[in-house]
Amino acid sequence: MTRTQYKLHQRCIRDNGLRYTLANVSVGDSLTLAKLHLLANMDDMLAWRVRWINQSDTTRANVIRLTSPLL
């Protein structure tokens, strides 16, 4: 995917939404855009764990949330 194609896809995502754009681009571009979208919206797990550890709340739900895989 070239830079120009990426910019066009970003504009399409902004105007029409991610789902529509992924359905209307090539398979390779669709996978690339989906991965980039996941990476851009991913939480900073180190900061999240630091916040969790600094909490005094060690309920079962929080322990499960910390130790379970994300995806």
mmJSON file of the N, C-alpha and C atoms, coordinates in Angstrom:
{"data_MODEL":{"atom_site":{
"group_PDB":["ATOM","ATOM","ATOM","ATOM","ATOM","ATOM","ATOM","ATOM","ATOM","ATOM","ATOM","ATOM","ATOM","ATOM","ATOM","ATOM","ATOM","ATOM","ATOM","ATOM","ATOM","ATOM","ATOM","ATOM","ATOM","ATOM","ATOM","ATOM","ATOM","ATOM","ATOM","ATOM","ATOM","ATOM","ATOM","ATOM","ATOM","ATOM","ATOM","ATOM","ATOM","ATOM","ATOM","ATOM","ATOM","ATOM","ATOM","ATOM","ATOM","ATOM","ATOM","ATOM","ATOM","ATOM","ATOM","ATOM","ATOM","ATOM","ATOM","ATOM","ATOM","ATOM","ATOM","ATOM","ATOM","ATOM","ATOM","ATOM","ATOM","ATOM","ATOM","ATOM","ATOM","ATOM","ATOM","ATOM","ATOM","ATOM","ATOM","ATOM","ATOM","ATOM","ATOM","ATOM","ATOM","ATOM","ATOM","ATOM","ATOM","ATOM","ATOM","ATOM","ATOM","ATOM","ATOM","ATOM","ATOM","ATOM","ATOM","ATOM","ATOM","ATOM","ATOM","ATOM","ATOM","ATOM","ATOM","ATOM","ATOM","ATOM","ATOM","ATOM","ATOM","ATOM","ATOM","ATOM","ATOM","ATOM","ATOM","ATOM","ATOM","ATOM","ATOM","ATOM","ATOM","ATOM","ATOM","ATOM","ATOM","ATOM","ATOM","ATOM","ATOM","ATOM","ATOM","ATOM","ATOM","ATOM","ATOM","ATOM","ATOM","ATOM","ATOM","ATOM","ATOM","ATOM","ATOM","ATOM","ATOM","ATOM","ATOM","ATOM","ATOM","ATOM","ATOM","ATOM","ATOM","ATOM","ATOM","ATOM","ATOM","ATOM","ATOM","ATOM","ATOM","ATOM","ATOM","ATOM","ATOM","ATOM","ATOM","ATOM","ATOM","ATOM","ATOM","ATOM","ATOM","ATOM","ATOM","ATOM","ATOM","ATOM","ATOM","ATOM","ATOM","ATOM","ATOM","ATOM","ATOM","ATOM","ATOM","ATOM","ATOM","ATOM","ATOM","ATOM","ATOM","ATOM","ATOM","ATOM","ATOM","ATOM","ATOM","ATOM","ATOM","ATOM","ATOM","ATOM","ATOM","ATOM","ATOM","ATOM","ATOM"],
"id":[1,2,3,4,5,6,7,8,9,10,11,12,13,14,15,16,17,18,19,20,21,22,23,24,25,26,27,28,29,30,31,32,33,34,35,36,37,38,39,40,41,42,43,44,45,46,47,48,49,50,51,52,53,54,55,56,57,58,59,60,61,62,63,64,65,66,67,68,69,70,71,72,73,74,75,76,77,78,79,80,81,82,83,84,85,86,87,88,89,90,91,92,93,94,95,96,97,98,99,100,101,102,103,104,105,106,107,108,109,110,111,112,113,114,115,116,117,118,119,120,121,122,123,124,125,126,127,128,129,130,131,132,133,134,135,136,137,138,139,140,141,142,143,144,145,146,147,148,149,150,151,152,153,154,155,156,157,158,159,160,161,162,163,164,165,166,167,168,169,170,171,172,173,174,175,176,177,178,179,180,181,182,183,184,185,186,187,188,189,190,191,192,193,194,195,196,197,198,199,200,201,202,203,204,205,206,207,208,209,210,211,212,213],
"type_symbol":["N","C","C","N","C","C","N","C","C","N","C","C","N","C","C","N","C","C","N","C","C","N","C","C","N","C","C","N","C","C","N","C","C","N","C","C","N","C","C","N","C","C","N","C","C","N","C","C","N","C","C","N","C","C","N","C","C","N","C","C","N","C","C","N","C","C","N","C","C","N","C","C","N","C","C","N","C","C","N","C","C","N","C","C","N","C","C","N","C","C","N","C","C","N","C","C","N","C","C","N","C","C","N","C","C","N","C","C","N","C","C","N","C","C","N","C","C","N","C","C","N","C","C","N","C","C","N","C","C","N","C","C","N","C","C","N","C","C","N","C","C","N","C","C","N","C","C","N","C","C","N","C","C","N","C","C","N","C","C","N","C","C","N","C","C","N","C","C","N","C","C","N","C","C","N","C","C","N","C","C","N","C","C","N","C","C","N","C","C","N","C","C","N","C","C","N","C","C","N","C","C","N","C","C","N","C","C","N","C","C","N","C","C"],
"label_atom_id":["N","CA","C","N","CA","C","N","CA","C","N","CA","C","N","CA","C","N","CA","C","N","CA","C","N","CA","C","N","CA","C","N","CA","C","N","CA","C","N","CA","C","N","CA","C","N","CA","C","N","CA","C","N","CA","C","N","CA","C","N","CA","C","N","CA","C","N","CA","C","N","CA","C","N","CA","C","N","CA","C","N","CA","C","N","CA","C","N","CA","C","N","CA","C","N","CA","C","N","CA","C","N","CA","C","N","CA","C","N","CA","C","N","CA","C","N","CA","C","N","CA","C","N","CA","C","N","CA","C","N","CA","C","N","CA","C","N","CA","C","N","CA","C","N","CA","C","N","CA","C","N","CA","C","N","CA","C","N","CA","C","N","CA","C","N","CA","C","N","CA","C","N","CA","C","N","CA","C","N","CA","C","N","CA","C","N","CA","C","N","CA","C","N","CA","C","N","CA","C","N","CA","C","N","CA","C","N","CA","C","N","CA","C","N","CA","C","N","CA","C","N","CA","C","N","CA","C","N","CA","C","N","CA","C","N","CA","C","N","CA","C","N","CA","C","N","CA","C"],
"label_alt_id":[null,null,null,null,null,null,null,null,null,null,null,null,null,null,null,null,null,null,null,null,null,null,null,null,null,null,null,null,null,null,null,null,null,null,null,null,null,null,null,null,null,null,null,null,null,null,null,null,null,null,null,null,null,null,null,null,null,null,null,null,null,null,null,null,null,null,null,null,null,null,null,null,null,null,null,null,null,null,null,null,null,null,null,null,null,null,null,null,null,null,null,null,null,null,null,null,null,null,null,null,null,null,null,null,null,null,null,null,null,null,null,null,null,null,null,null,null,null,null,null,null,null,null,null,null,null,null,null,null,null,null,null,null,null,null,null,null,null,null,null,null,null,null,null,null,null,null,null,null,null,null,null,null,null,null,null,null,null,null,null,null,null,null,null,null,null,null,null,null,null,null,null,null,null,null,null,null,null,null,null,null,null,null,null,null,null,null,null,null,null,null,null,null,null,null,null,null,null,null,null,null,null,null,null,null,null,null,null,null,null,null,null,null],
"label_comp_id":["MET","MET","MET","THR","THR","THR","ARG","ARG","ARG","THR","THR","THR","GLN","GLN","GLN","TYR","TYR","TYR","LYS","LYS","LYS","LEU","LEU","LEU","HIS","HIS","HIS","GLN","GLN","GLN","ARG","ARG","ARG","CYS","CYS","CYS","ILE","ILE","ILE","ARG","ARG","ARG","ASP","ASP","ASP","ASN","ASN","ASN","GLY","GLY","GLY","LEU","LEU","LEU","ARG","ARG","ARG","TYR","TYR","TYR","THR","THR","THR","LEU","LEU","LEU","ALA","ALA","ALA","ASN","ASN","ASN","VAL","VAL","VAL","SER","SER","SER","VAL","VAL","VAL","GLY","GLY","GLY","ASP","ASP","ASP","SER","SER","SER","LEU","LEU","LEU","THR","THR","THR","LEU","LEU","LEU","ALA","ALA","ALA","LYS","LYS","LYS","LEU","LEU","LEU","HIS","HIS","HIS","LEU","LEU","LEU","LEU","LEU","LEU","ALA","ALA","ALA","ASN","ASN","ASN","MET","MET","MET","ASP","ASP","ASP","ASP","ASP","ASP","MET","MET","MET","LEU","LEU","LEU","ALA","ALA","ALA","TRP","TRP","TRP","ARG","ARG","ARG","VAL","VAL","VAL","ARG","ARG","ARG","TRP","TRP","TRP","ILE","ILE","ILE","ASN","ASN","ASN","GLN","GLN","GLN","SER","SER","SER","ASP","ASP","ASP","THR","THR","THR","THR","THR","THR","ARG","ARG","ARG","ALA","ALA","ALA","ASN","ASN","ASN","VAL","VAL","VAL","ILE","ILE","ILE","ARG","ARG","ARG","LEU","LEU","LEU","THR","THR","THR","SER","SER","SER","PRO","PRO","PRO","LEU","LEU","LEU","LEU","LEU","LEU"],
"label_asym_id":["A","A","A","A","A","A","A","A","A","A","A","A","A","A","A","A","A","A","A","A","A","A","A","A","A","A","A","A","A","A","A","A","A","A","A","A","A","A","A","A","A","A","A","A","A","A","A","A","A","A","A","A","A","A","A","A","A","A","A","A","A","A","A","A","A","A","A","A","A","A","A","A","A","A","A","A","A","A","A","A","A","A","A","A","A","A","A","A","A","A","A","A","A","A","A","A","A","A","A","A","A","A","A","A","A","A","A","A","A","A","A","A","A","A","A","A","A","A","A","A","A","A","A","A","A","A","A","A","A","A","A","A","A","A","A","A","A","A","A","A","A","A","A","A","A","A","A","A","A","A","A","A","A","A","A","A","A","A","A","A","A","A","A","A","A","A","A","A","A","A","A","A","A","A","A","A","A","A","A","A","A","A","A","A","A","A","A","A","A","A","A","A","A","A","A","A","A","A","A","A","A","A","A","A","A","A","A","A","A","A","A","A","A"],
"label_entity_id":["1","1","1","1","1","1","1","1","1","1","1","1","1","1","1","1","1","1","1","1","1","1","1","1","1","1","1","1","1","1","1","1","1","1","1","1","1","1","1","1","1","1","1","1","1","1","1","1","1","1","1","1","1","1","1","1","1","1","1","1","1","1","1","1","1","1","1","1","1","1","1","1","1","1","1","1","1","1","1","1","1","1","1","1","1","1","1","1","1","1","1","1","1","1","1","1","1","1","1","1","1","1","1","1","1","1","1","1","1","1","1","1","1","1","1","1","1","1","1","1","1","1","1","1","1","1","1","1","1","1","1","1","1","1","1","1","1","1","1","1","1","1","1","1","1","1","1","1","1","1","1","1","1","1","1","1","1","1","1","1","1","1","1","1","1","1","1","1","1","1","1","1","1","1","1","1","1","1","1","1","1","1","1","1","1","1","1","1","1","1","1","1","1","1","1","1","1","1","1","1","1","1","1","1","1","1","1","1","1","1","1","1","1"],
"label_seq_id":[1,1,1,2,2,2,3,3,3,4,4,4,5,5,5,6,6,6,7,7,7,8,8,8,9,9,9,10,10,10,11,11,11,12,12,12,13,13,13,14,14,14,15,15,15,16,16,16,17,17,17,18,18,18,19,19,19,20,20,20,21,21,21,22,22,22,23,23,23,24,24,24,25,25,25,26,26,26,27,27,27,28,28,28,29,29,29,30,30,30,31,31,31,32,32,32,33,33,33,34,34,34,35,35,35,36,36,36,37,37,37,38,38,38,39,39,39,40,40,40,41,41,41,42,42,42,43,43,43,44,44,44,45,45,45,46,46,46,47,47,47,48,48,48,49,49,49,50,50,50,51,51,51,52,52,52,53,53,53,54,54,54,55,55,55,56,56,56,57,57,57,58,58,58,59,59,59,60,60,60,61,61,61,62,62,62,63,63,63,64,64,64,65,65,65,66,66,66,67,67,67,68,68,68,69,69,69,70,70,70,71,71,71],
"pdbx_PDB_ins_code":[null,null,null,null,null,null,null,null,null,null,null,null,null,null,null,null,null,null,null,null,null,null,null,null,null,null,null,null,null,null,null,null,null,null,null,null,null,null,null,null,null,null,null,null,null,null,null,null,null,null,null,null,null,null,null,null,null,null,null,null,null,null,null,null,null,null,null,null,null,null,null,null,null,null,null,null,null,null,null,null,null,null,null,null,null,null,null,null,null,null,null,null,null,null,null,null,null,null,null,null,null,null,null,null,null,null,null,null,null,null,null,null,null,null,null,null,null,null,null,null,null,null,null,null,null,null,null,null,null,null,null,null,null,null,null,null,null,null,null,null,null,null,null,null,null,null,null,null,null,null,null,null,null,null,null,null,null,null,null,null,null,null,null,null,null,null,null,null,null,null,null,null,null,null,null,null,null,null,null,null,null,null,null,null,null,null,null,null,null,null,null,null,null,null,null,null,null,null,null,null,null,null,null,null,null,null,null,null,null,null,null,null,null],
"Cartn_x":[0.853,0.0,0.909,0.654,1.45,0.909,1.67,1.251,-0.046,-0.146,-1.351,-2.57,-2.414,-3.518,-3.898,-2.896,-3.169,-3.965,-3.559,-4.276,-5.725,-5.918,-7.275,-8.106,-7.504,-8.214,-8.546,-7.625,-7.891,-9.069,-9.111,-10.223,-11.535,-11.495,-12.688,-13.144,-12.206,-12.552,-13.208,-12.658,-13.208,-14.615,-14.834,-16.125,-17.173,-16.753,-17.723,-17.636,-16.567,-16.411,-15.465,-14.912,-13.921,-14.535,-15.694,-16.308,-16.58,-17.124,-17.4,-16.107,-15.087,-13.82,-13.181,-13.166,-12.566,-13.305,-14.604,-15.384,-15.148,-14.638,-14.529,-13.101,-12.117,-10.73,-10.225,-9.038,-8.483,-8.205,-8.049,-7.84,-6.548,-5.486,-4.216,-4.304,-4.936,-5.11,-6.036,-7.039,-7.975,-7.259,-6.404,-5.658,-4.716,-4.042,-3.122,-3.859,-4.981,-5.753,-6.313,-6.763,-7.297,-6.203,-5.002,-3.888,-3.503,-3.428,-3.078,-4.126,-5.395,-6.461,-6.343,-6.052,-5.875,-4.695,-3.579,-2.4,-2.635,-3.342,-3.58,-4.497,-5.395,-6.37,-6.06,-4.866,-4.478,-4.115,-4.5,-4.147,-2.673,-2.094,-0.728,-0.769,-0.387,-0.543,0.373,1.551,2.437,1.824,1.302,0.656,-0.578,-1.325,-2.512,-2.129,-1.077,-0.644,-0.12,0.573,1.058,-0.127,-1.148,-2.339,-3.017,-3.088,-3.754,-2.995,-1.681,-0.873,-0.974,-1.078,-1.176,-2.534,-3.518,-4.824,-4.734,-5.484,-5.515,-6.567,-7.358,-8.429,-7.869,-7.883,-7.39,-8.528,-9.67,-10.802,-10.534,-11.325,-11.147,-11.26,-12.192,-12.383,-11.13,-10.496,-9.277,-8.121,-8.013,-6.946,-7.148,-8.384,-8.676,-8.363,-8.733,-8.5,-7.015,-6.193,-4.759,-4.098,-4.568,-3.867,-4.44,-5.586,-6.168,-5.622,-5.535,-5.038,-6.041,-5.541,-6.393,-7.17,-6.556,-7.242,-7.7],
"Cartn_y":[-1.155,0.0,1.231,2.141,3.356,4.384,5.427,6.489,7.147,7.339,7.948,7.067,5.765,4.839,4.863,4.888,4.924,6.176,7.319,8.571,8.486,7.899,7.745,6.816,5.738,4.811,5.477,6.272,6.975,7.939,8.63,9.54,8.771,7.617,6.787,6.285,5.913,5.482,6.621,7.813,8.975,9.303,9.187,9.544,8.438,7.166,6.073,5.049,5.065,4.093,2.971,2.316,1.267,0.048,-0.386,-1.596,-1.451,-0.318,-0.085,-0.083,0.589,0.682,-0.688,-1.479,-2.81,-3.703,-3.507,-4.32,-3.919,-2.71,-2.205,-1.969,-2.536,-2.452,-3.872,-3.97,-5.296,-6.031,-7.332,-8.166,-7.771,-7.562,-7.176,-5.841,-4.867,-3.561,-3.655,-4.514,-4.695,-5.22,-6.223,-6.764,-5.735,-4.987,-3.952,-2.877,-2.413,-1.374,-1.872,-3.123,-3.682,-3.767,-4.205,-4.278,-2.895,-1.931,-0.569,0.02,-0.285,0.211,-0.383,-1.676,-2.313,-1.71,-1.517,-0.947,0.485,1.261,2.659,2.796,1.836,1.934,1.023,0.485,-0.437,0.339,-0.206,0.407,0.187,1.094,0.932,-0.023,-1.286,-2.296,-2.067,-1.525,-1.264,-0.212,0.859,1.893,1.333,0.476,-0.114,-0.981,-1.787,-2.641,-1.83,-0.742,0.122,0.71,1.176,1.71,0.624,-0.601,-1.683,-2.062,-2.134,-2.514,-1.457,-0.191,0.883,0.936,0.236,0.169,-0.791,-0.503,-1.429,-2.521,-2.386,-3.334,-4.594,-5.699,-6.968,-7.989,-7.563,-8.474,-9.507,-10.541,-11.62,-11.101,-10.182,-9.645,-8.916,-8.162,-7.449,-8.404,-9.442,-10.423,-11.138,-11.516,-12.18,-11.241,-9.974,-9.004,-8.823,-8.857,-8.669,-9.893,-11.068,-12.281,-12.913,-12.458,-13.078,-12.434,-13.215,-12.649,-11.648,-10.699,-9.641,-10.076,-10.848,-11.168,-12.596],
"Cartn_z":[0.0,0.0,0.0,-0.915,-0.981,0.007,0.192,1.116,0.636,-0.676,-1.23,-0.994,-1.2,-0.946,0.537,1.408,2.843,3.215,2.68,2.964,2.468,1.269,0.746,1.635,2.102,2.986,4.318,4.846,6.1,5.936,4.794,4.543,4.436,3.772,3.647,5.021,5.87,7.227,7.986,7.864,8.564,8.054,6.732,6.148,6.276,6.087,5.99,7.114,7.864,8.935,8.54,9.535,9.311,8.633,9.086,8.532,7.034,6.622,5.204,4.403,4.907,4.189,4.046,5.105,5.031,4.044,3.908,2.976,1.524,1.288,-0.074,-0.546,0.129,-0.327,-0.588,-1.167,-1.441,-0.131,-0.23,0.957,1.677,0.928,1.542,2.263,1.622,2.255,3.461,3.354,4.459,5.704,5.526,6.664,7.256,6.39,6.862,7.645,7.123,7.806,9.131,9.165,10.412,11.477,11.088,12.042,12.538,11.622,12.025,12.955,12.696,13.563,14.974,15.056,16.364,17.114,16.422,17.066,17.525,16.73,17.077,18.281,18.48,19.561,20.744,20.767,21.831,23.109,24.233,25.511,25.813,26.553,27.016,28.216,27.98,29.017,30.211,29.993,31.127,32.041,31.473,32.289,32.983,32.276,32.882,34.075,33.943,35.059,36.232,35.945,37.025,37.778,37.054,37.729,38.553,38.006,38.719,39.985,39.894,41.052,42.148,41.755,42.742,43.424,42.892,43.557,44.737,45.753,46.886,46.68,45.61,45.33,44.675,45.402,44.849,44.811,44.329,44.222,43.131,43.137,42.155,40.718,40.475,39.122,38.648,39.52,39.131,38.888,39.683,39.481,38.151,37.852,36.573,35.418,35.543,34.489,34.224,35.238,35.069,34.433,34.816,34.388,33.121,32.656,31.462,30.195,29.109,27.842,27.276,26.493,25.953,24.735,23.847,22.59,22.544],
"occupancy":[1.0,1.0,1.0,1.0,1.0,1.0,1.0,1.0,1.0,1.0,1.0,1.0,1.0,1.0,1.0,1.0,1.0,1.0,1.0,1.0,1.0,1.0,1.0,1.0,1.0,1.0,1.0,1.0,1.0,1.0,1.0,1.0,1.0,1.0,1.0,1.0,1.0,1.0,1.0,1.0,1.0,1.0,1.0,1.0,1.0,1.0,1.0,1.0,1.0,1.0,1.0,1.0,1.0,1.0,1.0,1.0,1.0,1.0,1.0,1.0,1.0,1.0,1.0,1.0,1.0,1.0,1.0,1.0,1.0,1.0,1.0,1.0,1.0,1.0,1.0,1.0,1.0,1.0,1.0,1.0,1.0,1.0,1.0,1.0,1.0,1.0,1.0,1.0,1.0,1.0,1.0,1.0,1.0,1.0,1.0,1.0,1.0,1.0,1.0,1.0,1.0,1.0,1.0,1.0,1.0,1.0,1.0,1.0,1.0,1.0,1.0,1.0,1.0,1.0,1.0,1.0,1.0,1.0,1.0,1.0,1.0,1.0,1.0,1.0,1.0,1.0,1.0,1.0,1.0,1.0,1.0,1.0,1.0,1.0,1.0,1.0,1.0,1.0,1.0,1.0,1.0,1.0,1.0,1.0,1.0,1.0,1.0,1.0,1.0,1.0,1.0,1.0,1.0,1.0,1.0,1.0,1.0,1.0,1.0,1.0,1.0,1.0,1.0,1.0,1.0,1.0,1.0,1.0,1.0,1.0,1.0,1.0,1.0,1.0,1.0,1.0,1.0,1.0,1.0,1.0,1.0,1.0,1.0,1.0,1.0,1.0,1.0,1.0,1.0,1.0,1.0,1.0,1.0,1.0,1.0,1.0,1.0,1.0,1.0,1.0,1.0,1.0,1.0,1.0,1.0,1.0,1.0,1.0,1.0,1.0,1.0,1.0,1.0],
"B_iso_or_equiv":[0.0,0.0,0.0,0.0,0.0,0.0,0.0,0.0,0.0,0.0,0.0,0.0,0.0,0.0,0.0,0.0,0.0,0.0,0.0,0.0,0.0,0.0,0.0,0.0,0.0,0.0,0.0,0.0,0.0,0.0,0.0,0.0,0.0,0.0,0.0,0.0,0.0,0.0,0.0,0.0,0.0,0.0,0.0,0.0,0.0,0.0,0.0,0.0,0.0,0.0,0.0,0.0,0.0,0.0,0.0,0.0,0.0,0.0,0.0,0.0,0.0,0.0,0.0,0.0,0.0,0.0,0.0,0.0,0.0,0.0,0.0,0.0,0.0,0.0,0.0,0.0,0.0,0.0,0.0,0.0,0.0,0.0,0.0,0.0,0.0,0.0,0.0,0.0,0.0,0.0,0.0,0.0,0.0,0.0,0.0,0.0,0.0,0.0,0.0,0.0,0.0,0.0,0.0,0.0,0.0,0.0,0.0,0.0,0.0,0.0,0.0,0.0,0.0,0.0,0.0,0.0,0.0,0.0,0.0,0.0,0.0,0.0,0.0,0.0,0.0,0.0,0.0,0.0,0.0,0.0,0.0,0.0,0.0,0.0,0.0,0.0,0.0,0.0,0.0,0.0,0.0,0.0,0.0,0.0,0.0,0.0,0.0,0.0,0.0,0.0,0.0,0.0,0.0,0.0,0.0,0.0,0.0,0.0,0.0,0.0,0.0,0.0,0.0,0.0,0.0,0.0,0.0,0.0,0.0,0.0,0.0,0.0,0.0,0.0,0.0,0.0,0.0,0.0,0.0,0.0,0.0,0.0,0.0,0.0,0.0,0.0,0.0,0.0,0.0,0.0,0.0,0.0,0.0,0.0,0.0,0.0,0.0,0.0,0.0,0.0,0.0,0.0,0.0,0.0,0.0,0.0,0.0,0.0,0.0,0.0,0.0,0.0,0.0],
"pdbx_formal_charge":[null,null,null,null,null,null,null,null,null,null,null,null,null,null,null,null,null,null,null,null,null,null,null,null,null,null,null,null,null,null,null,null,null,null,null,null,null,null,null,null,null,null,null,null,null,null,null,null,null,null,null,null,null,null,null,null,null,null,null,null,null,null,null,null,null,null,null,null,null,null,null,null,null,null,null,null,null,null,null,null,null,null,null,null,null,null,null,null,null,null,null,null,null,null,null,null,null,null,null,null,null,null,null,null,null,null,null,null,null,null,null,null,null,null,null,null,null,null,null,null,null,null,null,null,null,null,null,null,null,null,null,null,null,null,null,null,null,null,null,null,null,null,null,null,null,null,null,null,null,null,null,null,null,null,null,null,null,null,null,null,null,null,null,null,null,null,null,null,null,null,null,null,null,null,null,null,null,null,null,null,null,null,null,null,null,null,null,null,null,null,null,null,null,null,null,null,null,null,null,null,null,null,null,null,null,null,null,null,null,null,null,null,null],
"auth_seq_id":[1,1,1,2,2,2,3,3,3,4,4,4,5,5,5,6,6,6,7,7,7,8,8,8,9,9,9,10,10,10,11,11,11,12,12,12,13,13,13,14,14,14,15,15,15,16,16,16,17,17,17,18,18,18,19,19,19,20,20,20,21,21,21,22,22,22,23,23,23,24,24,24,25,25,25,26,26,26,27,27,27,28,28,28,29,29,29,30,30,30,31,31,31,32,32,32,33,33,33,34,34,34,35,35,35,36,36,36,37,37,37,38,38,38,39,39,39,40,40,40,41,41,41,42,42,42,43,43,43,44,44,44,45,45,45,46,46,46,47,47,47,48,48,48,49,49,49,50,50,50,51,51,51,52,52,52,53,53,53,54,54,54,55,55,55,56,56,56,57,57,57,58,58,58,59,59,59,60,60,60,61,61,61,62,62,62,63,63,63,64,64,64,65,65,65,66,66,66,67,67,67,68,68,68,69,69,69,70,70,70,71,71,71],
"auth_comp_id":["MET","MET","MET","THR","THR","THR","ARG","ARG","ARG","THR","THR","THR","GLN","GLN","GLN","TYR","TYR","TYR","LYS","LYS","LYS","LEU","LEU","LEU","HIS","HIS","HIS","GLN","GLN","GLN","ARG","ARG","ARG","CYS","CYS","CYS","ILE","ILE","ILE","ARG","ARG","ARG","ASP","ASP","ASP","ASN","ASN","ASN","GLY","GLY","GLY","LEU","LEU","LEU","ARG","ARG","ARG","TYR","TYR","TYR","THR","THR","THR","LEU","LEU","LEU","ALA","ALA","ALA","ASN","ASN","ASN","VAL","VAL","VAL","SER","SER","SER","VAL","VAL","VAL","GLY","GLY","GLY","ASP","ASP","ASP","SER","SER","SER","LEU","LEU","LEU","THR","THR","THR","LEU","LEU","LEU","ALA","ALA","ALA","LYS","LYS","LYS","LEU","LEU","LEU","HIS","HIS","HIS","LEU","LEU","LEU","LEU","LEU","LEU","ALA","ALA","ALA","ASN","ASN","ASN","MET","MET","MET","ASP","ASP","ASP","ASP","ASP","ASP","MET","MET","MET","LEU","LEU","LEU","ALA","ALA","ALA","TRP","TRP","TRP","ARG","ARG","ARG","VAL","VAL","VAL","ARG","ARG","ARG","TRP","TRP","TRP","ILE","ILE","ILE","ASN","ASN","ASN","GLN","GLN","GLN","SER","SER","SER","ASP","ASP","ASP","THR","THR","THR","THR","THR","THR","ARG","ARG","ARG","ALA","ALA","ALA","ASN","ASN","ASN","VAL","VAL","VAL","ILE","ILE","ILE","ARG","ARG","ARG","LEU","LEU","LEU","THR","THR","THR","SER","SER","SER","PRO","PRO","PRO","LEU","LEU","LEU","LEU","LEU","LEU"],
"auth_asym_id":["A","A","A","A","A","A","A","A","A","A","A","A","A","A","A","A","A","A","A","A","A","A","A","A","A","A","A","A","A","A","A","A","A","A","A","A","A","A","A","A","A","A","A","A","A","A","A","A","A","A","A","A","A","A","A","A","A","A","A","A","A","A","A","A","A","A","A","A","A","A","A","A","A","A","A","A","A","A","A","A","A","A","A","A","A","A","A","A","A","A","A","A","A","A","A","A","A","A","A","A","A","A","A","A","A","A","A","A","A","A","A","A","A","A","A","A","A","A","A","A","A","A","A","A","A","A","A","A","A","A","A","A","A","A","A","A","A","A","A","A","A","A","A","A","A","A","A","A","A","A","A","A","A","A","A","A","A","A","A","A","A","A","A","A","A","A","A","A","A","A","A","A","A","A","A","A","A","A","A","A","A","A","A","A","A","A","A","A","A","A","A","A","A","A","A","A","A","A","A","A","A","A","A","A","A","A","A","A","A","A","A","A","A"],
"auth_atom_id":["N","CA","C","N","CA","C","N","CA","C","N","CA","C","N","CA","C","N","CA","C","N","CA","C","N","CA","C","N","CA","C","N","CA","C","N","CA","C","N","CA","C","N","CA","C","N","CA","C","N","CA","C","N","CA","C","N","CA","C","N","CA","C","N","CA","C","N","CA","C","N","CA","C","N","CA","C","N","CA","C","N","CA","C","N","CA","C","N","CA","C","N","CA","C","N","CA","C","N","CA","C","N","CA","C","N","CA","C","N","CA","C","N","CA","C","N","CA","C","N","CA","C","N","CA","C","N","CA","C","N","CA","C","N","CA","C","N","CA","C","N","CA","C","N","CA","C","N","CA","C","N","CA","C","N","CA","C","N","CA","C","N","CA","C","N","CA","C","N","CA","C","N","CA","C","N","CA","C","N","CA","C","N","CA","C","N","CA","C","N","CA","C","N","CA","C","N","CA","C","N","CA","C","N","CA","C","N","CA","C","N","CA","C","N","CA","C","N","CA","C","N","CA","C","N","CA","C","N","CA","C","N","CA","C","N","CA","C","N","CA","C","N","CA","C","N","CA","C"],
"pdbx_PDB_model_num":[1,1,1,1,1,1,1,1,1,1,1,1,1,1,1,1,1,1,1,1,1,1,1,1,1,1,1,1,1,1,1,1,1,1,1,1,1,1,1,1,1,1,1,1,1,1,1,1,1,1,1,1,1,1,1,1,1,1,1,1,1,1,1,1,1,1,1,1,1,1,1,1,1,1,1,1,1,1,1,1,1,1,1,1,1,1,1,1,1,1,1,1,1,1,1,1,1,1,1,1,1,1,1,1,1,1,1,1,1,1,1,1,1,1,1,1,1,1,1,1,1,1,1,1,1,1,1,1,1,1,1,1,1,1,1,1,1,1,1,1,1,1,1,1,1,1,1,1,1,1,1,1,1,1,1,1,1,1,1,1,1,1,1,1,1,1,1,1,1,1,1,1,1,1,1,1,1,1,1,1,1,1,1,1,1,1,1,1,1,1,1,1,1,1,1,1,1,1,1,1,1,1,1,1,1,1,1,1,1,1,1,1,1]
}}}
